């Protein structure tokens, strides 16, 4: 069976790549120590937030990545939906 070619815009490539990069950055976040002062944690939470909706080859995608930090813990929430259904690897 022949697969359809996927053509992404530059914006789509950048946002999908950012999602992957954020996932790599926070892969081992459970092991982090002190996360600095409150303003630094707030800065990181805003910097590393991503919510993006787009359509690729007729399918609607929504990607989401957020970070929540306390003094000692890092919590990551991420998901990908395709046509409203969660996509799992």
N, C-alpha and C positions, 0 to 999 in steps of 0.2 A: 504494500500500500504506500503510495506516495504521500509524503508529508507536505503540508502547506508551508511555504516560506514565511517566516516571521520578520516583518519589517518594523523597526522601532524608530521613533523620532529621537532626536538628540535629547530632548527633555525626558522622554521615557527611559532611555539608556542611563542618563544621569541619576534619575530617581531610583531605578531598580538597582544600580550599582551602589548607590548610597545605602540602600537597605542592606545589601550584602556586606558592605564594609562595616556598618554599625554592628551587625551580627558578629562579625569577626572581632571587632574591638571589645565587645562585651562578653565574649565566649567564656572567659574565666573570671567574670566579675564577682562570683561568689567568694573568691579568695582575696578580694581587695581589703585593704586596711582602712585607716582614717581617710575620709574623703574631703578633708579641708573644712573651711568655714562655710557658713550658710550661703553667702553670696556666690562663692565658687560652685557650690552644688547646684544652686539655681541656674547659674550660667550654663553648666554642663547639661542640665535637664532641658533647657531651651535649645541649646545648640544641637543636641542629639535627638530631637523630636522630628518625626516624619509621618505625615499623613498625606497620601496621594491616591487619587482615583484617575483611571484612564481606561481606554478601550484599545485592545490589541486584537487584530483579526476577528472583529465582531464579538469578542468576549470582554466583559467588563471586569476590571481588576481594581481591587482596593488593597493598598499595602499600608501598614501602620507599624511604627516603632516608637516606643517611649521609654525613658529612663526615669526612675524615681530613686532618690538617694537620701539616706539618713547618715548619721555620723559613721556608722560601722557597716551598713548594708547597701547593696545596689540591687534594685529590682528592675527587671526588664520585661516589658510587655511587647509582643510582636505577633503580627498575623498577616496572612495573605488570603484574600477572598477572590475567587473567580466565579463570576455570575452569582454572587451571594452565598457561595458554598466555600467553607474553609478548605484551603489547600494544605495538605500535610506532606512532608517528605518521608 
